[in-house]
Amino acid sequence: MNPQADNFEQIRKLLSLKKYEQPPPGYFNQLSARIISRIEAADMGRTTLWDRLGFAFGSKPAFVCALGVVVCGLFCIGILSTLQGTTVSAVASSPELAFGNQPMMSAPEEAHSSVDPVISQTSPFSDVAPRVDKASYTPR
Amino acid sequence: MQEVVIDPSSLSNALGLDAPTPARAEPVVIPGAPVHDAVLVRRSQDGDIGAYDELIRRYQERVYATVYHMTSNHEDANDLTQETFIKGFQALKSFKGDSSFYTWVYRIAVNKTINFLKQRKNRTHISLNDIDFNAENDPDLVALVSDRTPRRDIGLSELQQKLNKAMQKLSEPHRLVVTLHDVQGLSHEEIGNIVHCNIGTVRSRLFYARQQLQAHLSDYLK
């Protein structure tokens, strides 16, 4: 027989001693229960206050709900802005709407409408005489 | 209650049926026999904690033994075994069934143990379990201790200490292969699947590890 193989056979026999190394009696009876309780504890740790109160819901429905709220909001904003635009244009076309039955102040002759810019042909500074002050310097 | 699980393809073959079997047939569960691992895994994936408890009970001793023989420390083996099964439950959704559950959970245990040993480095603290009284009746061990060992007065406990110290001198990959093959009795192929290497590598590591052990324990083997 090959002496090396024979020695390996002895090593293998010696290693069989390790099969007899056993944990304390009853160890394996409790091990799975300990593992399961740790798994359950970890699961409980992951649950939030909302989960415990029963308000937990999936992320997808929440996303759909949020999207619906955003779409509704945009729709309302659109309607409001459309209504405002209608009012502005109505006011622009009929100034009476803006001031009710009150008599309007007469517009200047130059003004063609309330929205047209009033362009004066004369300069507002034409009556003001230019004033030039000369600096005086008296050397001592 | 225990259930028997029969592969539908083998059942139809046995009955002489020519009906084509689906690519991935559901196992047939028969009340009164052990449930197949695949069934328990599927139930566990659906959140059945009782099914996972059954899987733990099936493999806890083998996983513990592997970790224990790698660390030579009961407390470390206890912690790592628990962490292995907890990690297994958390990662169970990703288990596709490409390998057996046993191989898969073994991989987790081996990776955890090797990472642990790398962190522990030289801080080896041996805390051995007691030897079962049946060892005294093992003919191989009796012969090894009383007949062929030069130190005939050595007891099994002392031999256990020497053996574990010699094991701790091996590198992790070599210790792992010796543990899985010579202590746990796994085949080369199974070890290759667990440690992700080919059979040739497993054989060469085993040869080298045995040589090293032989050198360390030469006084007790002549």
Interface residues (C-beta under 8 A of the other chain):
Chain A: N7 F8 Q10 I11 R12 K13 L14 L15 S16 L17 K18 K19 Y20 E21 Q22 P23 P24 Y27 F28 L31 S32 A33 R34 I35 I36 R38 I39 E40 A42
Chain B: I49 Y52 D53 I56 R57 Q60 E61 Y64 Y68 H69 H74 A77 N78 T81 Q82 F85 I86 F89 Q90 L128 N129 D130 I131 D132 N134 A135 D138 D140 L141 A143 L144 R148 L156 L159 Q160 L163 N164 V178 D182 V183 R210 L213 Q214 L217 Y220 L221
